[in-house]
């Protein structure tokens, strides 16, 4: 009898999700799994590597697209998943509560967390000519990506740390673009060409991010 099975309320499911995301390790695994799934769907196994050293240091980036350099050498495009779950969750709670002071405080903490994450990517994984002169930070939820766009952080992180932000949809678009064109590039000395190639994608999906951010802004106004 189907009626004999207990039902789960949406609040229970939300609570379960918060419990999962409250653990830093779980959050990291969640982002890495999602990013890995996108890679598997779009790129061939020989077009990227997992947990690879892209610099002369000891740090390993979660994923790196393999781009052709001069001769037979490989140039890596480092991509790392980040999810500042606590700060983002606190900001969402403040929005729901209509707490203006809480929104401002949590917003600043989210900004700082993302700047720190971008600096980590820049310092640990970017080292031309072994890599491109920029990296990508993957955010596993479109809502978080939209919040970053709304807060104007995308340009700042690009300018200060040479790190671009991507959500699930923009990551898929970027990898599709690379998959179609990266074999024709010789970018060891001109890694900026990769970003030029992706500029059309960046523009188009920047519009997508703006739409998400506008929707998010309207939602925020309804609760503040």
Secondary structure, 3 states (H helix, E strand, C coil): CHHHCCCCCHHHHHHHHHHHHCCHHHHHHHHHHHHHHHHHHHCCHHHEEEEECCCCCCCCEEEEEEEECCCCCEEEEEEEECCCHHHHHHHHHHHHHCCHHHHHHHHHHHHHHHHHHHHHHHHHHCCCCCECCCEEEECCCHHHHHHHHHCCHHHHHHHHHCEEEECHHHHHHHHHHHHHHHHHCCCCCCCHHHHHHCHHHHHHHHHHHHHHHHHHHHHHHHHC
